[in-house]
């Protein structure tokens, strides 16, 4: 029974990644590693962690360690999955760039694990 779950996660992340990639302008990526602004302001608690619903796209292109630092992981458990096709373990989150997120909004997770598709810094999504 466990064999189909990783495949489902990879397929979901591939679909999200394909959707976000098609909306990006062509040409060199001068903003690699930079987080994009959300359409609406995001409230944070005193510790700087996000405690209200947010648009997950603010993390696309950012650093996996930065995601963990900004999200209340007790309310929203996180998982990082290598979407390069190499199936590597994500051990040092500072070395990984976020390419995709499922669900796209943490508010839709309903307490379930939020999965971030990542590649090593310097690799393309």
OpenMM code with the backbone's topology and positions (N, CA, C; nanometers):
from openmm import Vec3, app, unit

residues = "UNK UNK UNK UNK UNK UNK UNK UNK UNK UNK UNK UNK UNK UNK UNK UNK UNK UNK UNK UNK UNK UNK UNK UNK UNK UNK UNK UNK UNK UNK UNK UNK UNK UNK UNK UNK UNK UNK UNK UNK UNK UNK UNK UNK UNK UNK UNK UNK UNK UNK UNK UNK UNK UNK UNK UNK UNK UNK UNK UNK UNK UNK UNK UNK UNK UNK UNK UNK UNK UNK UNK UNK UNK UNK UNK UNK UNK UNK UNK UNK UNK UNK UNK UNK UNK UNK UNK UNK UNK UNK UNK UNK UNK UNK UNK UNK UNK UNK UNK UNK UNK UNK UNK UNK UNK UNK UNK UNK UNK UNK UNK UNK UNK UNK UNK UNK UNK UNK UNK UNK UNK UNK UNK UNK UNK".split()
positions = [
    Vec3(0.0808, -0.1205, 0.0000),
    Vec3(0.0000, 0.0000, 0.0000),
    Vec3(0.0852, 0.1271, 0.0000),
    Vec3(0.2046, 0.1229, 0.0571),
    Vec3(0.2860, 0.2430, 0.0673),
    Vec3(0.3434, 0.2867, -0.0670),
    Vec3(0.3531, 0.1986, -0.1628),
    Vec3(0.4180, 0.2278, -0.2894),
    Vec3(0.3496, 0.3332, -0.3740),
    Vec3(0.2203, 0.3500, -0.3655),
    Vec3(0.1494, 0.4450, -0.4518),
    Vec3(0.1564, 0.5871, -0.3995),
    Vec3(0.1785, 0.6084, -0.2701),
    Vec3(0.1796, 0.7443, -0.2146),
    Vec3(0.2936, 0.8298, -0.2688),
    Vec3(0.4190, 0.7817, -0.2710),
    Vec3(0.5254, 0.8652, -0.3277),
    Vec3(0.5006, 0.8995, -0.4743),
    Vec3(0.4450, 0.8061, -0.5485),
    Vec3(0.4156, 0.8310, -0.6901),
    Vec3(0.3108, 0.9406, -0.7024),
    Vec3(0.2074, 0.9356, -0.6190),
    Vec3(0.1025, 1.0373, -0.6211),
    Vec3(0.1595, 1.1743, -0.5866),
    Vec3(0.2448, 1.1820, -0.4848),
    Vec3(0.3057, 1.3090, -0.4453),
    Vec3(0.3888, 1.3655, -0.5597),
    Vec3(0.4690, 1.2822, -0.6236),
    Vec3(0.5525, 1.3287, -0.7345),
    Vec3(0.4663, 1.3784, -0.8499),
    Vec3(0.3589, 1.3064, -0.8818),
    Vec3(0.2700, 1.3499, -0.9898),
    Vec3(0.2028, 1.4824, -0.9568),
    Vec3(0.1575, 1.4982, -0.8324),
    Vec3(0.0955, 1.6245, -0.7921),
    Vec3(0.1950, 1.7387, -0.8019),
    Vec3(0.3167, 1.7162, -0.7530),
    Vec3(0.4176, 1.8212, -0.7578),
    Vec3(0.4584, 1.8530, -0.9009),
    Vec3(0.4652, 1.7529, -0.9854),
    Vec3(0.4994, 1.7767, -1.1259),
    Vec3(0.3926, 1.8625, -1.1928),
    Vec3(0.2667, 1.8368, -1.1616),
    Vec3(0.1579, 1.9165, -1.2176),
    Vec3(0.1628, 2.0603, -1.1709),
    Vec3(0.1889, 2.0800, -1.0420),
    Vec3(0.1991, 2.2154, -0.9876),
    Vec3(0.3190, 2.2858, -1.0481),
    Vec3(0.4304, 2.2153, -1.0589),
    Vec3(0.5511, 2.2736, -1.1160),
    Vec3(0.5289, 2.3131, -1.2615),
    Vec3(0.4606, 2.2300, -1.3369),
    Vec3(0.4330, 2.2606, -1.4774),
    Vec3(0.3452, 2.3840, -1.4900),
    Vec3(0.2490, 2.3980, -1.4010),
    Vec3(0.1604, 2.5146, -1.4054),
    Vec3(0.2363, 2.6414, -1.3723),
    Vec3(0.3221, 2.6389, -1.2706),
    Vec3(0.3955, 2.7588, -1.2330),
    Vec3(0.5013, 2.7923, -1.3358),
    Vec3(0.5610, 2.6931, -1.3993),
    Vec3(0.6659, 2.7192, -1.4979),
    Vec3(0.6093, 2.7869, -1.6213),
    Vec3(0.4886, 2.7521, -1.6623),
    Vec3(0.4320, 2.8100, -1.7838),
    Vec3(0.3918, 2.9553, -1.7660),
    Vec3(0.3750, 3.0007, -1.6421),
    Vec3(0.3340, 3.1385, -1.6194),
    Vec3(0.4529, 3.2312, -1.6009),
    Vec3(0.5740, 3.1789, -1.6023),
    Vec3(0.6929, 3.2609, -1.5850),
    Vec3(0.7359, 3.3178, -1.7190),
    Vec3(0.7918, 3.4408, -1.7172),
    Vec3(0.8412, 3.4974, -1.8421),
    Vec3(0.9642, 3.4216, -1.8893),
    Vec3(0.9837, 3.4190, -2.0232),
    Vec3(1.1015, 3.3519, -2.0761),
    Vec3(1.2225, 3.4417, -2.0572),
    Vec3(1.3391, 3.3826, -2.0652),
    Vec3(1.4626, 3.4580, -2.0484),
    Vec3(1.5328, 3.4185, -1.9207),
    Vec3(1.6463, 3.4833, -1.8920),
    Vec3(1.7240, 3.4462, -1.7740),
    Vec3(1.6474, 3.4756, -1.6457),
    Vec3(1.6707, 3.3926, -1.5455),
    Vec3(1.6036, 3.4079, -1.4160),
    Vec3(1.6911, 3.4937, -1.3258),
    Vec3(1.6678, 3.6249, -1.3288),
    Vec3(1.7475, 3.7159, -1.2477),
    Vec3(1.7032, 3.7158, -1.1025),
    Vec3(1.5886, 3.6566, -1.0720),
    Vec3(1.5381, 3.6567, -0.9352),
    Vec3(1.5502, 3.5218, -0.8683),
    Vec3(1.6399, 3.4370, -0.9122),
    Vec3(1.6520, 3.3026, -0.8544),
    Vec3(1.6794, 3.3119, -0.7058),
    Vec3(1.6036, 3.2350, -0.6296),
    Vec3(1.6216, 3.2310, -0.4854),
    Vec3(1.5479, 3.3405, -0.4121),
    Vec3(1.4866, 3.4330, -0.4842),
    Vec3(1.4155, 3.5420, -0.4213),
    Vec3(1.2693, 3.5051, -0.4089),
    Vec3(1.2080, 3.5389, -0.2955),
    Vec3(1.0665, 3.5110, -0.2782),
    Vec3(0.9856, 3.6232, -0.3407),
    Vec3(0.8725, 3.5878, -0.4015),
    Vec3(0.7871, 3.6884, -0.4625),
    Vec3(0.6853, 3.7374, -0.3613),
    Vec3(0.6334, 3.8540, -0.3827),
    Vec3(0.5371, 3.9115, -0.2895),
    Vec3(0.3998, 3.8510, -0.3105),
    Vec3(0.3261, 3.8384, -0.2029),
    Vec3(0.1893, 3.7887, -0.2088),
    Vec3(0.0978, 3.9030, -0.2512),
    Vec3(-0.0148, 3.8699, -0.3108),
    Vec3(-0.1099, 3.9715, -0.3545),
    Vec3(-0.1730, 4.0433, -0.2362),
    Vec3(-0.1842, 3.9747, -0.1229),
    Vec3(-0.2424, 4.0352, -0.0049),
    Vec3(-0.1407, 4.0309, 0.1075),
    Vec3(-0.1457, 4.1293, 0.1983),
    Vec3(-0.0516, 4.1276, 0.3096),
    Vec3(-0.0704, 4.0021, 0.3940),
    Vec3(0.0382, 3.9547, 0.4493),
    Vec3(0.0347, 3.8355, 0.5326),
    Vec3(0.0642, 3.8740, 0.6761),
    Vec3(-0.0251, 3.8368, 0.7662),
    Vec3(-0.0029, 3.8649, 0.9074),
    Vec3(0.0938, 3.7624, 0.9637),
    Vec3(0.1849, 3.8085, 1.0491),
    Vec3(0.2771, 3.7170, 1.1137),
    Vec3(0.2695, 3.7354, 1.2637),
    Vec3(0.3067, 3.6315, 1.3361),
    Vec3(0.3110, 3.6406, 1.4813),
    Vec3(0.4404, 3.7093, 1.5210),
    Vec3(0.4632, 3.7258, 1.6494),
    Vec3(0.5820, 3.7947, 1.6980),
    Vec3(0.7103, 3.7266, 1.6512),
    Vec3(0.7074, 3.5963, 1.6318),
    Vec3(0.8257, 3.5232, 1.5885),
    Vec3(0.8486, 3.5289, 1.4386),
    Vec3(0.7637, 3.5990, 1.3634),
    Vec3(0.7792, 3.6106, 1.2199),
    Vec3(0.7218, 3.4926, 1.1436),
    Vec3(0.6532, 3.4033, 1.2110),
    Vec3(0.5950, 3.2872, 1.1447),
    Vec3(0.4572, 3.3226, 1.0912),
    Vec3(0.4236, 3.2654, 0.9778),
    Vec3(0.2938, 3.2898, 0.9167),
    Vec3(0.1874, 3.2162, 0.9955),
    Vec3(0.0854, 3.2899, 1.0394),
    Vec3(-0.0203, 3.2259, 1.1175),
    Vec3(-0.1581, 3.2484, 1.0562),
    Vec3(-0.1640, 3.2987, 0.9342),
    Vec3(-0.2905, 3.3153, 0.8630),
    Vec3(-0.2758, 3.2526, 0.7245),
    Vec3(-0.3871, 3.2279, 0.6535),
    Vec3(-0.3767, 3.1707, 0.5193),
    Vec3(-0.2895, 3.2581, 0.4288),
    Vec3(-0.2135, 3.1951, 0.3412),
    Vec3(-0.1275, 3.2690, 0.2496),
    Vec3(-0.1209, 3.1979, 0.1162),
    Vec3(-0.0791, 3.2713, 0.0161),
    Vec3(-0.0606, 3.2157, -0.1172),
    Vec3(0.0749, 3.1461, -0.1198),
    Vec3(0.0765, 3.0156, -0.1423),
    Vec3(0.1999, 2.9384, -0.1379),
    Vec3(0.3040, 2.9825, -0.2378),
    Vec3(0.2639, 3.0565, -0.3418),
    Vec3(0.3609, 3.0962, -0.4429),
    Vec3(0.4672, 3.1892, -0.3873),
    Vec3(0.4464, 3.2449, -0.2689),
    Vec3(0.5500, 3.3315, -0.2127),
    Vec3(0.6765, 3.2529, -0.1818),
    Vec3(0.6674, 3.1206, -0.1764),
    Vec3(0.7833, 3.0383, -0.1461),
    Vec3(0.8521, 2.9823, -0.2700),
    Vec3(0.7878, 2.9876, -0.3855),
    Vec3(0.8468, 2.9331, -0.5073),
    Vec3(0.9747, 3.0103, -0.5392),
    Vec3(1.0846, 2.9369, -0.5580),
    Vec3(1.2141, 2.9989, -0.5846),
    Vec3(1.2921, 3.0301, -0.4594),
    Vec3(1.2269, 3.0200, -0.3447),
    Vec3(1.2931, 3.0476, -0.2177),
    Vec3(1.3668, 2.9263, -0.1645),
    Vec3(1.4162, 2.9406, -0.0459),
    Vec3(1.4986, 2.8407, 0.0198),
    Vec3(1.4129, 2.7548, 0.1124),
    Vec3(1.4328, 2.6234, 0.1120),
    Vec3(1.3524, 2.5327, 0.1944),
    Vec3(1.3669, 2.5639, 0.3433),
    Vec3(1.4859, 2.6018, 0.3870),
    Vec3(1.5059, 2.6369, 0.5276),
    Vec3(1.4259, 2.7624, 0.5626),
    Vec3(1.4154, 2.8556, 0.4684),
    Vec3(1.3364, 2.9760, 0.4904),
    Vec3(1.1886, 2.9457, 0.5051),
    Vec3(1.1407, 2.8463, 0.4311),
    Vec3(1.0011, 2.8038, 0.4432),
    Vec3(0.9755, 2.7546, 0.5847),
    Vec3(1.0620, 2.6658, 0.6336),
    Vec3(1.0445, 2.6103, 0.7681),
    Vec3(1.0496, 2.7211, 0.8735),
    Vec3(1.1337, 2.8215, 0.8526),
    Vec3(1.1464, 2.9304, 0.9490),
    Vec3(1.0221, 3.0188, 0.9526),
    Vec3(0.9477, 3.0255, 0.8424),
    Vec3(0.8337, 3.1163, 0.8333),
    Vec3(0.6987, 3.0535, 0.8632),
    Vec3(0.6888, 2.9218, 0.8593),
    Vec3(0.5598, 2.8556, 0.8794),
    Vec3(0.5559, 2.7892, 1.0157),
    Vec3(0.4445, 2.8025, 1.0840),
    Vec3(0.4230, 2.7345, 1.2117),
    Vec3(0.4062, 2.5859, 1.1827),
    Vec3(0.5126, 2.5095, 1.2026),
    Vec3(0.5116, 2.3681, 1.1651),
    Vec3(0.4273, 2.2817, 1.2579),
    Vec3(0.3891, 2.3348, 1.3739),
    Vec3(0.2972, 2.2591, 1.4595),
    Vec3(0.1568, 2.2622, 1.4002),
    Vec3(0.1179, 2.3749, 1.3441),
    Vec3(-0.0144, 2.3875, 1.2822),
    Vec3(-0.0146, 2.3324, 1.1397),
    Vec3(0.0984, 2.3440, 1.0720),
    Vec3(0.1095, 2.3025, 0.9319),
    Vec3(0.2363, 2.2185, 0.9148),
    Vec3(0.2301, 2.0858, 0.9340),
    Vec3(0.3492, 2.0017, 0.9150),
    Vec3(0.4009, 2.0123, 0.7714),
    Vec3(0.5329, 2.0083, 0.7557),
    Vec3(0.5960, 2.0246, 0.6247),
    Vec3(0.6712, 1.8991, 0.5835),
    Vec3(0.6810, 1.8791, 0.4521),
    Vec3(0.7631, 1.7726, 0.3956),
    Vec3(0.8300, 1.8283, 0.2708),
    Vec3(0.9576, 1.7954, 0.2525),
    Vec3(1.0318, 1.8393, 0.1350),
    Vec3(1.0691, 1.7170, 0.0525),
    Vec3(1.0363, 1.7207, -0.0785),
    Vec3(1.0580, 1.6076, -0.1686),
    Vec3(1.1430, 1.6537, -0.2869),
    Vec3(1.2495, 1.5789, -0.3163),
    Vec3(1.3350, 1.6072, -0.4314),
    Vec3(1.2562, 1.5778, -0.5589),
    Vec3(1.2318, 1.6824, -0.6400),
    Vec3(1.1552, 1.6644, -0.7638),
    Vec3(1.2455, 1.6644, -0.8876),
    Vec3(1.3757, 1.6478, -0.8662),
    Vec3(1.4695, 1.6450, -0.9785),
    Vec3(1.4661, 1.5118, -1.0519),
    Vec3(1.4054, 1.4111, -0.9909),
    Vec3(1.4045, 1.2776, -1.0482),
    Vec3(1.5138, 1.1893, -0.9906),
    Vec3(1.5955, 1.2459, -0.9022),
    Vec3(1.7071, 1.1703, -0.8439),
    Vec3(1.6718, 1.1064, -0.7094),
    Vec3(1.5577, 1.1401, -0.6538),
    Vec3(1.5078, 1.0810, -0.5289),
    Vec3(1.6062, 1.0959, -0.4128),
    Vec3(1.6700, 1.2117, -0.4015),
    Vec3(1.7661, 1.2353, -0.2935),
    Vec3(1.6934, 1.2737, -0.1658),
    Vec3(1.7553, 1.2435, -0.0514),
    Vec3(1.7018, 1.2871, 0.0769),
    Vec3(1.7330, 1.4350, 0.0935),
    Vec3(1.6371, 1.5105, 0.1452),
    Vec3(1.6566, 1.6527, 0.1702),
    Vec3(1.7068, 1.6645, 0.3138),
    Vec3(1.8390, 1.6694, 0.3299),
    Vec3(1.8960, 1.6712, 0.4643),
    Vec3(1.9266, 1.8125, 0.5120),
    Vec3(1.9975, 1.8922, 0.4344),
    Vec3(2.0279, 2.0301, 0.4715),
    Vec3(1.9363, 2.1216, 0.3911),
    Vec3(1.8269, 2.1642, 0.4531),
    Vec3(1.7240, 2.2405, 0.3819),
    Vec3(1.7764, 2.3714, 0.3242),
    Vec3(1.8854, 2.4245, 0.3779),
    Vec3(1.9419, 2.5494, 0.3265),
    Vec3(1.9976, 2.5320, 0.1853),
    Vec3(2.0248, 2.4079, 0.1458),
    Vec3(2.0823, 2.3797, 0.0137),
    Vec3(1.9773, 2.3496, -0.0924),
    Vec3(1.8497, 2.3675, -0.0603),
    Vec3(1.7422, 2.3280, -0.1518),
    Vec3(1.6532, 2.4464, -0.1866),
    Vec3(1.6128, 2.4541, -0.3148),
    Vec3(1.5266, 2.5608, -0.3673),
    Vec3(1.3863, 2.5048, -0.3893),
    Vec3(1.2846, 2.5817, -0.3508),
    Vec3(1.1448, 2.5397, -0.3639),
    Vec3(1.0973, 2.5611, -0.5072),
    Vec3(1.0410, 2.4537, -0.5656),
    Vec3(0.9878, 2.4589, -0.7024),
    Vec3(0.8357, 2.4494, -0.7052),
    Vec3(0.7776, 2.3815, -0.6079),
    Vec3(0.6332, 2.3570, -0.6089),
    Vec3(0.5841, 2.3358, -0.4666),
    Vec3(0.4541, 2.3496, -0.4497),
    Vec3(0.3911, 2.3288, -0.3195),
    Vec3(0.2547, 2.2661, -0.3396),
    Vec3(0.2210, 2.1692, -0.2569),
    Vec3(0.0895, 2.1051, -0.2628),
    Vec3(0.0369, 2.0866, -0.1218),
    Vec3(-0.0782, 2.1398, -0.0832),
    Vec3(-0.1643, 2.2255, -0.1645),
    Vec3(-0.1020, 2.3635, -0.1831),
    Vec3(-0.1556, 2.4390, -0.2787),
    Vec3(-0.0971, 2.5690, -0.3104),
    Vec3(-0.1180, 2.6712, -0.2000),
    Vec3(-0.2143, 2.6476, -0.1148),
    Vec3(-0.2356, 2.7349, 0.0014),
    Vec3(-0.2378, 2.6474, 0.1256),
    Vec3(-0.1598, 2.6867, 0.2254),
    Vec3(-0.1549, 2.6089, 0.3489),
    Vec3(-0.2924, 2.6018, 0.4130),
    Vec3(-0.3744, 2.7046, 0.3951),
    Vec3(-0.5087, 2.7042, 0.4537),
    Vec3(-0.5926, 2.5889, 0.4006),
    Vec3(-0.5588, 2.5358, 0.2827),
    Vec3(-0.6317, 2.4234, 0.2247),
    Vec3(-0.5831, 2.2897, 0.2793),
    Vec3(-0.4741, 2.2896, 0.3555),
    Vec3(-0.4148, 2.1650, 0.4034),
    Vec3(-0.4975, 2.1007, 0.5133),
    Vec3(-0.5734, 2.1795, 0.5883),
    Vec3(-0.6573, 2.1238, 0.6938),
    Vec3(-0.5788, 2.0421, 0.7949),
    Vec3(-0.4578, 2.0848, 0.8296),
    Vec3(-0.3764, 2.0139, 0.9263),
    Vec3(-0.2947, 1.9002, 0.8680),
    Vec3(-0.3138, 1.8695, 0.7387),
    Vec3(-0.2345, 1.7647, 0.6748),
    Vec3(-0.0979, 1.8202, 0.6348),
    Vec3(-0.0074, 1.7324, 0.6017),
    Vec3(0.1281, 1.7715, 0.5643),
    Vec3(0.1260, 1.8542, 0.4357),
    Vec3(0.1987, 1.9663, 0.4370),
    Vec3(0.2170, 2.0482, 0.3175),
    Vec3(0.3472, 2.0008, 0.2533),
    Vec3(0.3400, 1.9579, 0.1274),
    Vec3(0.4554, 1.9007, 0.0581),
    Vec3(0.5157, 2.0061, -0.0344),
    Vec3(0.6456, 2.0293, -0.0184),
    Vec3(0.7185, 2.1211, -0.1046),
    Vec3(0.8098, 2.0397, -0.1948),
    Vec3(0.7996, 2.0627, -0.3259),
    Vec3(0.8899, 2.0004, -0.4220),
    Vec3(1.0134, 2.0876, -0.4343),
    Vec3(1.1312, 2.0301, -0.4154),
    Vec3(1.2550, 2.1072, -0.4130),
    Vec3(1.3616, 2.0444, -0.5024),
    Vec3(1.4570, 2.1274, -0.5442),
    Vec3(1.5779, 2.0819, -0.6129),
    Vec3(1.6960, 2.1482, -0.5432),
    Vec3(1.8150, 2.0931, -0.5631),
    Vec3(1.9349, 2.1529, -0.5043),
    Vec3(1.9534, 2.2937, -0.5608),
    Vec3(2.0016, 2.3853, -0.4773),
    Vec3(2.0309, 2.5207, -0.5206),
    Vec3(2.1268, 2.5137, -0.6395),
    Vec3(2.0978, 2.5891, -0.7428),
    Vec3(2.1782, 2.5870, -0.8646),
    Vec3(2.1188, 2.5000, -0.9736),
    Vec3(2.0251, 2.4114, -0.9377),
    Vec3(1.9574, 2.3287, -1.0369),
    Vec3(1.8300, 2.3995, -1.0819),
    Vec3(1.7788, 2.3606, -1.1971),
    Vec3(1.6556, 2.4182, -1.2494),
    Vec3(1.5369, 2.3335, -1.2080),
    Vec3(1.4263, 2.4003, -1.1795),
    Vec3(1.3026, 2.3308, -1.1413),
    Vec3(1.2462, 2.2533, -1.2581),
] * unit.nanometer
topology = app.Topology()
chain = topology.addChain("A")
for resn in residues:
    res = topology.addResidue(resn, chain)
    for name in ("N", "CA", "C"):
        topology.addAtom(name, app.Element.getBySymbol(name[0]), res)
